[in-house]
Amino acid sequence: MSELREKIQNVIETEPVALFMKGTPQFVMCGNSDRALRALRGAGAPVTAVDILPDPAIRQELSDLSGWPTIPQVFVRGELIGGADIIEELAATGELEQKLETLLGPGYRESRDEHIIAVA
């Protein structure tokens, strides 16, 4: 396994909510990434963001690992939840908060911190 793949896998496995996006939460570079981030923020999720733009290999390794071809990609406790459309749909029905509570515990909103991790 390449070092890059190991770093990506580590983020997926160890971060409560990992958002692989174009840009950062402070400087979003894609409308779909913005939609996913807004839905996660609205649900009170503690988001760890990974900007896939610095190196095209990040996107390739991520897609190879997840089997999901598009960006953004949201993982909760290592489980791929989906991209912007799915996250927005789950948020609209209240299912996103339910999923977060099930996977992270009822106090997940208390750690609403946003972090950025560089993998490249």
C-alpha positions in Angstrom: 0.0 0.0 0.0 1.4 3.4 -0.9 2.1 6.0 1.7 -0.6 8.3 0.3 -3.2 5.5 0.4 -2.2 4.7 4.0 -2.7 8.4 5.0 -6.1 8.5 3.3 -7.2 5.2 4.9 -6.0 6.5 8.3 -8.2 9.6 8.0 -11.2 7.5 7.0 -10.7 5.1 9.9 -9.7 7.5 12.7 -11.7 10.7 12.1 -15.3 10.7 13.3 -16.5 12.6 10.2 -14.2 12.9 7.2 -15.1 15.2 4.3 -12.9 14.8 1.2 -13.5 18.0 -0.7 -12.3 20.5 -3.2 -10.8 23.3 -1.1 -11.1 23.8 2.6 -14.0 24.8 4.9 -12.6 28.3 4.9 -12.0 28.4 1.1 -14.4 26.0 -0.7 -13.5 25.5 -4.3 -16.6 23.6 -5.5 -20.3 24.0 -5.2 -20.9 20.3 -4.4 -18.3 20.4 -1.6 -20.0 23.5 -0.2 -23.4 21.8 -0.2 -22.0 18.8 1.7 -20.2 21.0 4.2 -23.3 23.1 4.8 -25.4 20.0 5.4 -22.8 18.6 7.8 -22.6 21.9 9.7 -26.3 22.1 9.9 -26.4 18.6 11.5 -23.8 19.7 14.0 -21.1 17.3 12.7 -17.5 17.5 13.8 -15.9 17.8 10.4 -12.3 16.8 9.4 -11.7 18.1 5.9 -9.2 16.9 3.4 -8.5 19.1 0.3 -8.1 16.8 -2.7 -6.8 19.6 -5.0 -3.1 19.7 -4.0 -2.3 16.4 -5.7 -4.4 14.6 -8.3 -3.2 11.3 -6.8 -5.3 12.0 -3.7 -8.6 11.8 -5.7 -7.4 8.6 -7.5 -6.4 6.8 -4.4 -9.6 7.9 -2.6 -11.8 6.7 -5.4 -9.9 3.4 -5.5 -10.4 2.9 -1.8 -14.0 3.9 -1.7 -15.3 2.8 -5.0 -17.0 6.2 -5.3 -15.9 8.3 -8.3 -17.0 11.8 -7.4 -16.0 14.5 -4.9 -17.0 15.3 -2.2 -17.0 12.1 -0.3 -18.3 11.9 3.3 -17.3 9.1 5.7 -18.7 8.7 9.2 -16.7 6.3 11.5 -15.1 4.8 8.4 -18.4 4.2 6.6 -18.9 5.9 3.2 -22.1 7.9 3.4 -22.0 9.5 0.0 -21.6 12.7 -1.9 -23.3 16.1 -1.8 -26.7 14.9 -3.1 -27.0 12.0 -0.6 -25.8 14.2 2.3 -28.3 16.9 1.5 -31.1 14.4 1.1 -30.3 12.8 4.5 -30.1 16.3 6.1 -33.5 17.3 4.6 -35.2 14.2 6.1 -33.4 14.3 9.4 -31.7 11.0 8.7 -28.2 12.7 8.7 -28.6 13.7 12.3 -29.9 10.2 13.2 -27.0 8.5 11.4 -24.5 10.8 13.1 -26.0 10.1 16.5 -26.1 6.3 15.9 -22.5 6.2 14.7 -20.9 8.9 16.9 -23.2 8.9 20.0 -25.7 11.3 21.3 -23.1 13.9 22.4 -21.5 14.3 18.9 -22.7 17.9 18.6 -20.5 18.9 21.6 -17.3 18.5 19.4 -18.4 20.6 16.4 -14.8 21.5 15.7 -13.6 21.6 12.1 -10.1 20.4 11.3 -8.1 20.3 8.1 -5.7 17.4 7.4 -3.2 17.4 4.6 -2.5 13.9 3.1 -0.2 15.0 0.3 
